[in-house]
Amino acid sequence: MTDQPGMQTLLDRAAISDVVIAYATAVDRRDWPLLRSIFTDRVFLDFRSFDPRLYREMSANEVIELARRLSAFDATQHISANHVHTLEGDRATCVSYMQAGHFLRRPDGEHVCFLYGYYTHALVRTAEGWKIDRYALTITAQHGDPRVFEWVGFRGEPGSA
């Protein structure tokens, strides 16, 4: 069985999935040091399916500041599943399904918007382990009230993002 992955490939796949899961965990727990730890110093962000303005390179600290906007929600829940890995030396890609719930209480009631789709994370092996240097969000469906993103200032305002 020569086509079975070697031990290093299995270890790399597990480490890469740990990074991708850490992304969801850090965002939902508002653990900004953990979130910062999974990125290289420069990151290319492609969130055009969420907001056309979110297609650019930025510093990891800018990525964290952008993610901090999620703190305006009462809660979020990002679920990462079905990881598919491609490894090429010290570069890797992990495509993972995504479900993200965004929950917000307002005086007029409780509002929620769920996004569905997938992330494509590009990673590089560093001395500290695998780090994300590029990632994309592709939204394939949503349900609920998308105004929640405008209400928390995440999209829809001139100059936001």
PyMOL CGO cylinders between C-alpha atoms (Angstrom):
from pymol import cmd
from pymol.cgo import CYLINDER

trace = [
    CYLINDER, 0.00, 0.00, 0.00, 2.33, 2.71, -1.22, 0.3, 1, 1, 1, 1, 1, 1,
    CYLINDER, 2.33, 2.71, -1.22, -0.34, 5.38, -1.54, 0.3, 1, 1, 1, 1, 1, 1,
    CYLINDER, -0.34, 5.38, -1.54, -1.00, 5.63, 2.20, 0.3, 1, 1, 1, 1, 1, 1,
    CYLINDER, -1.00, 5.63, 2.20, 0.17, 8.84, 3.85, 0.3, 1, 1, 1, 1, 1, 1,
    CYLINDER, 0.17, 8.84, 3.85, 3.36, 8.69, 5.88, 0.3, 1, 1, 1, 1, 1, 1,
    CYLINDER, 3.36, 8.69, 5.88, 3.54, 9.56, 9.55, 0.3, 1, 1, 1, 1, 1, 1,
    CYLINDER, 3.54, 9.56, 9.55, 4.76, 13.13, 8.90, 0.3, 1, 1, 1, 1, 1, 1,
    CYLINDER, 4.76, 13.13, 8.90, 1.82, 13.74, 6.54, 0.3, 1, 1, 1, 1, 1, 1,
    CYLINDER, 1.82, 13.74, 6.54, -0.60, 12.56, 9.23, 0.3, 1, 1, 1, 1, 1, 1,
    CYLINDER, -0.60, 12.56, 9.23, 1.08, 14.77, 11.83, 0.3, 1, 1, 1, 1, 1, 1,
    CYLINDER, 1.08, 14.77, 11.83, 0.96, 17.75, 9.47, 0.3, 1, 1, 1, 1, 1, 1,
    CYLINDER, 0.96, 17.75, 9.47, -2.71, 17.19, 8.70, 0.3, 1, 1, 1, 1, 1, 1,
    CYLINDER, -2.71, 17.19, 8.70, -3.55, 17.05, 12.40, 0.3, 1, 1, 1, 1, 1, 1,
    CYLINDER, -3.55, 17.05, 12.40, -1.51, 20.19, 13.11, 0.3, 1, 1, 1, 1, 1, 1,
    CYLINDER, -1.51, 20.19, 13.11, -3.16, 22.05, 10.22, 0.3, 1, 1, 1, 1, 1, 1,
    CYLINDER, -3.16, 22.05, 10.22, -6.64, 21.07, 11.40, 0.3, 1, 1, 1, 1, 1, 1,
    CYLINDER, -6.64, 21.07, 11.40, -5.68, 22.26, 14.89, 0.3, 1, 1, 1, 1, 1, 1,
    CYLINDER, -5.68, 22.26, 14.89, -4.85, 25.69, 13.43, 0.3, 1, 1, 1, 1, 1, 1,
    CYLINDER, -4.85, 25.69, 13.43, -8.13, 25.86, 11.49, 0.3, 1, 1, 1, 1, 1, 1,
    CYLINDER, -8.13, 25.86, 11.49, -10.12, 24.83, 14.56, 0.3, 1, 1, 1, 1, 1, 1,
    CYLINDER, -10.12, 24.83, 14.56, -8.19, 27.34, 16.69, 0.3, 1, 1, 1, 1, 1, 1,
    CYLINDER, -8.19, 27.34, 16.69, -9.46, 30.05, 14.33, 0.3, 1, 1, 1, 1, 1, 1,
    CYLINDER, -9.46, 30.05, 14.33, -13.09, 29.21, 15.10, 0.3, 1, 1, 1, 1, 1, 1,
    CYLINDER, -13.09, 29.21, 15.10, -12.40, 28.75, 18.81, 0.3, 1, 1, 1, 1, 1, 1,
    CYLINDER, -12.40, 28.75, 18.81, -10.52, 32.03, 19.13, 0.3, 1, 1, 1, 1, 1, 1,
    CYLINDER, -10.52, 32.03, 19.13, -13.19, 34.03, 17.29, 0.3, 1, 1, 1, 1, 1, 1,
    CYLINDER, -13.19, 34.03, 17.29, -16.04, 32.60, 19.38, 0.3, 1, 1, 1, 1, 1, 1,
    CYLINDER, -16.04, 32.60, 19.38, -14.22, 32.89, 22.70, 0.3, 1, 1, 1, 1, 1, 1,
    CYLINDER, -14.22, 32.89, 22.70, -12.85, 36.34, 21.83, 0.3, 1, 1, 1, 1, 1, 1,
    CYLINDER, -12.85, 36.34, 21.83, -9.37, 34.97, 22.49, 0.3, 1, 1, 1, 1, 1, 1,
    CYLINDER, -9.37, 34.97, 22.49, -7.37, 37.53, 20.52, 0.3, 1, 1, 1, 1, 1, 1,
    CYLINDER, -7.37, 37.53, 20.52, -3.88, 36.27, 21.54, 0.3, 1, 1, 1, 1, 1, 1,
    CYLINDER, -3.88, 36.27, 21.54, -4.83, 32.78, 20.31, 0.3, 1, 1, 1, 1, 1, 1,
    CYLINDER, -4.83, 32.78, 20.31, -6.18, 34.25, 17.08, 0.3, 1, 1, 1, 1, 1, 1,
    CYLINDER, -6.18, 34.25, 17.08, -2.98, 36.26, 16.54, 0.3, 1, 1, 1, 1, 1, 1,
    CYLINDER, -2.98, 36.26, 16.54, -0.85, 33.15, 17.14, 0.3, 1, 1, 1, 1, 1, 1,
    CYLINDER, -0.85, 33.15, 17.14, -2.20, 31.31, 14.08, 0.3, 1, 1, 1, 1, 1, 1,
    CYLINDER, -2.20, 31.31, 14.08, -1.30, 33.96, 11.48, 0.3, 1, 1, 1, 1, 1, 1,
    CYLINDER, -1.30, 33.96, 11.48, 1.88, 35.03, 9.77, 0.3, 1, 1, 1, 1, 1, 1,
    CYLINDER, 1.88, 35.03, 9.77, 2.73, 38.74, 10.09, 0.3, 1, 1, 1, 1, 1, 1,
    CYLINDER, 2.73, 38.74, 10.09, 1.07, 39.52, 6.74, 0.3, 1, 1, 1, 1, 1, 1,
    CYLINDER, 1.07, 39.52, 6.74, -2.19, 37.86, 5.68, 0.3, 1, 1, 1, 1, 1, 1,
    CYLINDER, -2.19, 37.86, 5.68, -4.18, 38.02, 2.46, 0.3, 1, 1, 1, 1, 1, 1,
    CYLINDER, -4.18, 38.02, 2.46, -7.90, 38.08, 3.25, 0.3, 1, 1, 1, 1, 1, 1,
    CYLINDER, -7.90, 38.08, 3.25, -10.54, 37.18, 0.65, 0.3, 1, 1, 1, 1, 1, 1,
    CYLINDER, -10.54, 37.18, 0.65, -13.98, 37.66, 2.18, 0.3, 1, 1, 1, 1, 1, 1,
    CYLINDER, -13.98, 37.66, 2.18, -15.55, 39.10, -0.98, 0.3, 1, 1, 1, 1, 1, 1,
    CYLINDER, -15.55, 39.10, -0.98, -18.55, 36.80, -0.63, 0.3, 1, 1, 1, 1, 1, 1,
    CYLINDER, -18.55, 36.80, -0.63, -19.30, 38.60, 2.66, 0.3, 1, 1, 1, 1, 1, 1,
    CYLINDER, -19.30, 38.60, 2.66, -18.20, 42.13, 1.76, 0.3, 1, 1, 1, 1, 1, 1,
    CYLINDER, -18.20, 42.13, 1.76, -16.51, 43.08, -1.55, 0.3, 1, 1, 1, 1, 1, 1,
    CYLINDER, -16.51, 43.08, -1.55, -14.15, 45.44, 0.31, 0.3, 1, 1, 1, 1, 1, 1,
    CYLINDER, -14.15, 45.44, 0.31, -12.60, 42.54, 2.20, 0.3, 1, 1, 1, 1, 1, 1,
    CYLINDER, -12.60, 42.54, 2.20, -10.16, 41.45, -0.48, 0.3, 1, 1, 1, 1, 1, 1,
    CYLINDER, -10.16, 41.45, -0.48, -6.68, 42.60, 0.39, 0.3, 1, 1, 1, 1, 1, 1,
    CYLINDER, -6.68, 42.60, 0.39, -3.44, 41.96, 2.20, 0.3, 1, 1, 1, 1, 1, 1,
    CYLINDER, -3.44, 41.96, 2.20, -3.20, 43.28, 5.73, 0.3, 1, 1, 1, 1, 1, 1,
    CYLINDER, -3.20, 43.28, 5.73, -1.14, 42.83, 8.85, 0.3, 1, 1, 1, 1, 1, 1,
    CYLINDER, -1.14, 42.83, 8.85, -2.14, 40.07, 11.25, 0.3, 1, 1, 1, 1, 1, 1,
    CYLINDER, -2.14, 40.07, 11.25, -2.94, 42.78, 13.79, 0.3, 1, 1, 1, 1, 1, 1,
    CYLINDER, -2.94, 42.78, 13.79, -5.40, 44.32, 11.31, 0.3, 1, 1, 1, 1, 1, 1,
    CYLINDER, -5.40, 44.32, 11.31, -7.02, 40.90, 10.89, 0.3, 1, 1, 1, 1, 1, 1,
    CYLINDER, -7.02, 40.90, 10.89, -7.43, 40.71, 14.68, 0.3, 1, 1, 1, 1, 1, 1,
    CYLINDER, -7.43, 40.71, 14.68, -8.96, 44.21, 14.81, 0.3, 1, 1, 1, 1, 1, 1,
    CYLINDER, -8.96, 44.21, 14.81, -11.41, 43.18, 12.11, 0.3, 1, 1, 1, 1, 1, 1,
    CYLINDER, -11.41, 43.18, 12.11, -12.32, 40.02, 14.02, 0.3, 1, 1, 1, 1, 1, 1,
    CYLINDER, -12.32, 40.02, 14.02, -12.81, 42.05, 17.22, 0.3, 1, 1, 1, 1, 1, 1,
    CYLINDER, -12.81, 42.05, 17.22, -15.91, 43.53, 15.61, 0.3, 1, 1, 1, 1, 1, 1,
    CYLINDER, -15.91, 43.53, 15.61, -17.58, 40.19, 16.30, 0.3, 1, 1, 1, 1, 1, 1,
    CYLINDER, -17.58, 40.19, 16.30, -17.51, 41.13, 19.98, 0.3, 1, 1, 1, 1, 1, 1,
    CYLINDER, -17.51, 41.13, 19.98, -20.52, 43.35, 19.30, 0.3, 1, 1, 1, 1, 1, 1,
    CYLINDER, -20.52, 43.35, 19.30, -22.61, 40.17, 18.97, 0.3, 1, 1, 1, 1, 1, 1,
    CYLINDER, -22.61, 40.17, 18.97, -23.98, 38.60, 22.13, 0.3, 1, 1, 1, 1, 1, 1,
    CYLINDER, -23.98, 38.60, 22.13, -22.57, 35.32, 20.85, 0.3, 1, 1, 1, 1, 1, 1,
    CYLINDER, -22.57, 35.32, 20.85, -21.17, 33.68, 17.74, 0.3, 1, 1, 1, 1, 1, 1,
    CYLINDER, -21.17, 33.68, 17.74, -20.62, 30.05, 16.94, 0.3, 1, 1, 1, 1, 1, 1,
    CYLINDER, -20.62, 30.05, 16.94, -18.29, 29.02, 14.12, 0.3, 1, 1, 1, 1, 1, 1,
    CYLINDER, -18.29, 29.02, 14.12, -18.22, 25.33, 13.28, 0.3, 1, 1, 1, 1, 1, 1,
    CYLINDER, -18.22, 25.33, 13.28, -15.43, 23.92, 11.13, 0.3, 1, 1, 1, 1, 1, 1,
    CYLINDER, -15.43, 23.92, 11.13, -15.85, 20.48, 9.56, 0.3, 1, 1, 1, 1, 1, 1,
    CYLINDER, -15.85, 20.48, 9.56, -14.89, 18.22, 6.65, 0.3, 1, 1, 1, 1, 1, 1,
    CYLINDER, -14.89, 18.22, 6.65, -11.25, 19.32, 6.43, 0.3, 1, 1, 1, 1, 1, 1,
    CYLINDER, -11.25, 19.32, 6.43, -9.56, 18.49, 3.14, 0.3, 1, 1, 1, 1, 1, 1,
    CYLINDER, -9.56, 18.49, 3.14, -5.78, 18.94, 3.17, 0.3, 1, 1, 1, 1, 1, 1,
    CYLINDER, -5.78, 18.94, 3.17, -3.33, 19.46, 0.34, 0.3, 1, 1, 1, 1, 1, 1,
    CYLINDER, -3.33, 19.46, 0.34, 0.32, 19.41, 1.35, 0.3, 1, 1, 1, 1, 1, 1,
    CYLINDER, 0.32, 19.41, 1.35, 3.25, 20.48, -0.82, 0.3, 1, 1, 1, 1, 1, 1,
    CYLINDER, 3.25, 20.48, -0.82, 6.46, 20.67, 1.23, 0.3, 1, 1, 1, 1, 1, 1,
    CYLINDER, 6.46, 20.67, 1.23, 6.22, 23.62, 3.60, 0.3, 1, 1, 1, 1, 1, 1,
    CYLINDER, 6.22, 23.62, 3.60, 2.97, 24.87, 2.05, 0.3, 1, 1, 1, 1, 1, 1,
    CYLINDER, 2.97, 24.87, 2.05, -0.51, 23.53, 2.66, 0.3, 1, 1, 1, 1, 1, 1,
    CYLINDER, -0.51, 23.53, 2.66, -4.14, 24.25, 1.95, 0.3, 1, 1, 1, 1, 1, 1,
    CYLINDER, -4.14, 24.25, 1.95, -7.07, 23.24, 4.13, 0.3, 1, 1, 1, 1, 1, 1,
    CYLINDER, -7.07, 23.24, 4.13, -10.59, 23.61, 2.82, 0.3, 1, 1, 1, 1, 1, 1,
    CYLINDER, -10.59, 23.61, 2.82, -13.22, 23.25, 5.53, 0.3, 1, 1, 1, 1, 1, 1,
    CYLINDER, -13.22, 23.25, 5.53, -16.98, 23.54, 5.68, 0.3, 1, 1, 1, 1, 1, 1,
    CYLINDER, -16.98, 23.54, 5.68, -18.21, 26.43, 7.79, 0.3, 1, 1, 1, 1, 1, 1,
    CYLINDER, -18.21, 26.43, 7.79, -21.40, 27.17, 9.68, 0.3, 1, 1, 1, 1, 1, 1,
    CYLINDER, -21.40, 27.17, 9.68, -21.44, 30.44, 11.58, 0.3, 1, 1, 1, 1, 1, 1,
    CYLINDER, -21.44, 30.44, 11.58, -24.24, 31.68, 13.82, 0.3, 1, 1, 1, 1, 1, 1,
    CYLINDER, -24.24, 31.68, 13.82, -24.37, 35.34, 14.82, 0.3, 1, 1, 1, 1, 1, 1,
    CYLINDER, -24.37, 35.34, 14.82, -26.70, 36.20, 17.72, 0.3, 1, 1, 1, 1, 1, 1,
    CYLINDER, -26.70, 36.20, 17.72, -27.79, 39.69, 18.74, 0.3, 1, 1, 1, 1, 1, 1,
    CYLINDER, -27.79, 39.69, 18.74, -30.30, 40.99, 21.29, 0.3, 1, 1, 1, 1, 1, 1,
    CYLINDER, -30.30, 40.99, 21.29, -31.87, 44.37, 20.60, 0.3, 1, 1, 1, 1, 1, 1,
    CYLINDER, -31.87, 44.37, 20.60, -34.73, 46.24, 22.26, 0.3, 1, 1, 1, 1, 1, 1,
    CYLINDER, -34.73, 46.24, 22.26, -37.10, 44.87, 19.61, 0.3, 1, 1, 1, 1, 1, 1,
    CYLINDER, -37.10, 44.87, 19.61, -36.09, 41.24, 20.24, 0.3, 1, 1, 1, 1, 1, 1,
    CYLINDER, -36.09, 41.24, 20.24, -33.49, 38.63, 19.43, 0.3, 1, 1, 1, 1, 1, 1,
    CYLINDER, -33.49, 38.63, 19.43, -31.99, 38.43, 15.97, 0.3, 1, 1, 1, 1, 1, 1,
    CYLINDER, -31.99, 38.43, 15.97, -29.80, 35.81, 14.34, 0.3, 1, 1, 1, 1, 1, 1,
    CYLINDER, -29.80, 35.81, 14.34, -28.10, 35.22, 11.03, 0.3, 1, 1, 1, 1, 1, 1,
    CYLINDER, -28.10, 35.22, 11.03, -26.47, 31.95, 10.02, 0.3, 1, 1, 1, 1, 1, 1,
    CYLINDER, -26.47, 31.95, 10.02, -23.88, 31.79, 7.27, 0.3, 1, 1, 1, 1, 1, 1,
    CYLINDER, -23.88, 31.79, 7.27, -22.92, 28.55, 5.52, 0.3, 1, 1, 1, 1, 1, 1,
    CYLINDER, -22.92, 28.55, 5.52, -20.07, 27.81, 3.15, 0.3, 1, 1, 1, 1, 1, 1,
    CYLINDER, -20.07, 27.81, 3.15, -16.41, 27.01, 3.35, 0.3, 1, 1, 1, 1, 1, 1,
    CYLINDER, -16.41, 27.01, 3.35, -13.05, 28.45, 4.25, 0.3, 1, 1, 1, 1, 1, 1,
    CYLINDER, -13.05, 28.45, 4.25, -9.92, 27.96, 2.19, 0.3, 1, 1, 1, 1, 1, 1,
    CYLINDER, -9.92, 27.96, 2.19, -6.87, 28.40, 4.42, 0.3, 1, 1, 1, 1, 1, 1,
    CYLINDER, -6.87, 28.40, 4.42, -3.40, 28.62, 2.89, 0.3, 1, 1, 1, 1, 1, 1,
    CYLINDER, -3.40, 28.62, 2.89, -0.71, 27.83, 5.42, 0.3, 1, 1, 1, 1, 1, 1,
    CYLINDER, -0.71, 27.83, 5.42, 3.06, 27.87, 5.64, 0.3, 1, 1, 1, 1, 1, 1,
    CYLINDER, 3.06, 27.87, 5.64, 5.25, 25.81, 7.93, 0.3, 1, 1, 1, 1, 1, 1,
    CYLINDER, 5.25, 25.81, 7.93, 7.25, 28.09, 10.26, 0.3, 1, 1, 1, 1, 1, 1,
    CYLINDER, 7.25, 28.09, 10.26, 9.62, 27.47, 13.16, 0.3, 1, 1, 1, 1, 1, 1,
    CYLINDER, 9.62, 27.47, 13.16, 6.57, 27.90, 15.43, 0.3, 1, 1, 1, 1, 1, 1,
    CYLINDER, 6.57, 27.90, 15.43, 4.42, 25.48, 13.43, 0.3, 1, 1, 1, 1, 1, 1,
    CYLINDER, 4.42, 25.48, 13.43, 1.81, 25.92, 10.71, 0.3, 1, 1, 1, 1, 1, 1,
    CYLINDER, 1.81, 25.92, 10.71, 0.52, 29.49, 10.24, 0.3, 1, 1, 1, 1, 1, 1,
    CYLINDER, 0.52, 29.49, 10.24, -2.19, 30.94, 8.00, 0.3, 1, 1, 1, 1, 1, 1,
    CYLINDER, -2.19, 30.94, 8.00, -0.93, 33.47, 5.46, 0.3, 1, 1, 1, 1, 1, 1,
    CYLINDER, -0.93, 33.47, 5.46, -3.99, 33.59, 3.24, 0.3, 1, 1, 1, 1, 1, 1,
    CYLINDER, -3.99, 33.59, 3.24, -7.61, 32.65, 3.75, 0.3, 1, 1, 1, 1, 1, 1,
    CYLINDER, -7.61, 32.65, 3.75, -10.88, 32.99, 1.98, 0.3, 1, 1, 1, 1, 1, 1,
    CYLINDER, -10.88, 32.99, 1.98, -14.50, 32.71, 3.00, 0.3, 1, 1, 1, 1, 1, 1,
    CYLINDER, -14.50, 32.71, 3.00, -16.98, 31.49, 0.41, 0.3, 1, 1, 1, 1, 1, 1,
    CYLINDER, -16.98, 31.49, 0.41, -20.58, 31.86, 1.53, 0.3, 1, 1, 1, 1, 1, 1,
    CYLINDER, -20.58, 31.86, 1.53, -22.94, 29.45, -0.19, 0.3, 1, 1, 1, 1, 1, 1,
    CYLINDER, -22.94, 29.45, -0.19, -26.12, 30.11, 1.80, 0.3, 1, 1, 1, 1, 1, 1,
    CYLINDER, -26.12, 30.11, 1.80, -27.52, 32.08, 4.70, 0.3, 1, 1, 1, 1, 1, 1,
    CYLINDER, -27.52, 32.08, 4.70, -30.68, 32.34, 6.69, 0.3, 1, 1, 1, 1, 1, 1,
    CYLINDER, -30.68, 32.34, 6.69, -31.93, 34.70, 9.32, 0.3, 1, 1, 1, 1, 1, 1,
    CYLINDER, -31.93, 34.70, 9.32, -31.62, 38.45, 9.51, 0.3, 1, 1, 1, 1, 1, 1,
    CYLINDER, -31.62, 38.45, 9.51, -28.52, 39.75, 7.68, 0.3, 1, 1, 1, 1, 1, 1,
    CYLINDER, -28.52, 39.75, 7.68, -29.10, 43.23, 9.15, 0.3, 1, 1, 1, 1, 1, 1,
    CYLINDER, -29.10, 43.23, 9.15, -27.31, 42.01, 12.28, 0.3, 1, 1, 1, 1, 1, 1,
    CYLINDER, -27.31, 42.01, 12.28, -23.99, 42.68, 10.52, 0.3, 1, 1, 1, 1, 1, 1,
    CYLINDER, -23.99, 42.68, 10.52, -24.97, 46.28, 9.78, 0.3, 1, 1, 1, 1, 1, 1,
    CYLINDER, -24.97, 46.28, 9.78, -26.25, 46.82, 13.33, 0.3, 1, 1, 1, 1, 1, 1,
    CYLINDER, -26.25, 46.82, 13.33, -22.89, 45.84, 14.82, 0.3, 1, 1, 1, 1, 1, 1,
    CYLINDER, -22.89, 45.84, 14.82, -20.96, 47.88, 12.22, 0.3, 1, 1, 1, 1, 1, 1,
    CYLINDER, -20.96, 47.88, 12.22, -19.46, 44.89, 10.45, 0.3, 1, 1, 1, 1, 1, 1,
    CYLINDER, -19.46, 44.89, 10.45, -20.63, 45.75, 6.96, 0.3, 1, 1, 1, 1, 1, 1,
    CYLINDER, -20.63, 45.75, 6.96, -22.80, 48.21, 5.13, 0.3, 1, 1, 1, 1, 1, 1,
    CYLINDER, -22.80, 48.21, 5.13, -21.23, 51.37, 6.53, 0.3, 1, 1, 1, 1, 1, 1,
    CYLINDER, -21.23, 51.37, 6.53, -19.00, 53.57, 4.42, 0.3, 1, 1, 1, 1, 1, 1,
    CYLINDER, -19.00, 53.57, 4.42, -15.42, 53.07, 5.52, 0.3, 1, 1, 1, 1, 1, 1,
    CYLINDER, -15.42, 53.07, 5.52, -16.12, 49.94, 7.53, 0.3, 1, 1, 1, 1, 1, 1,
    CYLINDER, -16.12, 49.94, 7.53, -13.65, 47.16, 6.92, 0.3, 1, 1, 1, 1, 1, 1,
]
cmd.load_cgo(trace, "trace")
